[in-house]
Amino acid sequence: MMGPAHSLSGAAAWLGVGAAAAALDRPMPWPVLLVGALICAGAALAPDLDHKSATISRAFGPVSRTLCEIVDKLSYAVYKATRSAQDPRRSGGHRTLTHTWLWAVLIGGGAAAAAVTGGRWAVLAILFVHLVLAVEGLLWRAARMSSDILVWLLGATSAWLLADVLDQPGNGANWLFTGPGQEYLWLGLPIVLGALVHDIGDALTVSGCPILWPLPIGRKRWYPLGPPKGMRFRAGSWVELKVLTPVFMILGGIGGAAALNLI
């Protein structure tokens, strides 16, 4: 799928988690619902860090472009080292390592550990990166018409303000994980969810997605999971734009209203 649909699906997924949490009597404070949805929307773009033409490669200028080249080469090296005889030969690393459940867990776990051990500046960095990506995904037309510096300033300002809100008692710094020193441990959850939602979205397209790597399926190590061929679509097609995008918006609205006990 394309960036806007990925981001919308990520935000909708977290709002759905908020609805489930409310139903289980573990409601999210509204700042957690808002920040989590934005982080998940941004994280839903992150698996494309292996593609030089993806939204994330442009989001942070030369830094993200260079990082995309490194991740692409790393992903390709891992693919070549682990592919089975039945896996096809490739010329690049797109839709390999970064499109797996293992990558999602590692990235989310790393972010959670950084948030807990790195203090406020680590939390701000996590928020900044994902808020910039959320703007690039959810407001992609406006982001492309604006300068990168304006988007970065919006991300930095929003990160600072939202961190201040979360730090207030009862606003969610210690949501779900309430032990001493576990503030912001939950930040890893929307990152994991966003990456997995991205992978599921890509699995619906014609190429499928090797979400379960390194678990073998049949004779393939990098099996491209997906629905039957006749149910798949091309990225950017009318199915994505006219069907899935409105569905994500509707589901997100319902999930957010349920999470806030409005319905």
ZIVEN-V511947 format. One record per backbone hydrogen bond with DSSP energy under -1.0 kcal/mol. NH is the residue of the N-H (numbers start at 1). CO is the residue of the C=O. Records with the same first field share a line. If there is no record, write none. Layout:
NH=CO / CO
This chain:
6=2
7=3
8=4
9=5
10=6
11=7
12=8
13=9
14=10
15=11
16=12
17=13
18=14
19=15
20=16
21=17
22=18
23=19
24=20
25=22
26=21
33=29
34=30
35=31
36=32
37=33
38=34
39=35
40=36
41=37
42=38
43=39
44=40
45=42
48=45
49=46
51=48
54=51
58=55
61=58
63=60
65=61
66=62
67=63
68=64
69=65
70=66
71=67
72=68
73=69
74=70
75=71
76=72
77=73
78=74
79=75
80=76
81=77
82=78
83=79
99=96
101=211
104=100
105=101
106=102
107=103
108=104
109=105
110=106
111=107
112=108
113=109
114=110
115=111
116=112
117=113
118=114
123=119
124=120
125=121
126=122
127=123
128=124
129=125
130=126
131=127
132=128
133=129
134=130
135=131
136=132
137=133
138=134
139=135
143=139
144=140
145=141
146=142
151=147
152=148
153=149
154=150
155=151
156=152
157=153
158=154
159=155
160=156
161=157
162=158
163=159
164=160
165=161
166=162
167=163
168=165
171=168
173=166
175=172
177=175
182=179
184=173
185=182
187=184
188=185
189=186
192=188
193=189
194=190
195=191
196=192
197=193
198=194
199=195
200=196
201=197
202=198
203=199
205=202
206=233
208=205
209=225
211=209
213=210
215=212
217=220
220=217
225=209 / 223
231=228
232=229
233=204
237=234
241=237
242=238
243=239
244=239
245=240
247=243
248=244
249=245
250=246
251=247
252=248
253=249
254=250
255=251
256=252
257=253
258=254
259=255
260=256
261=258
262=257
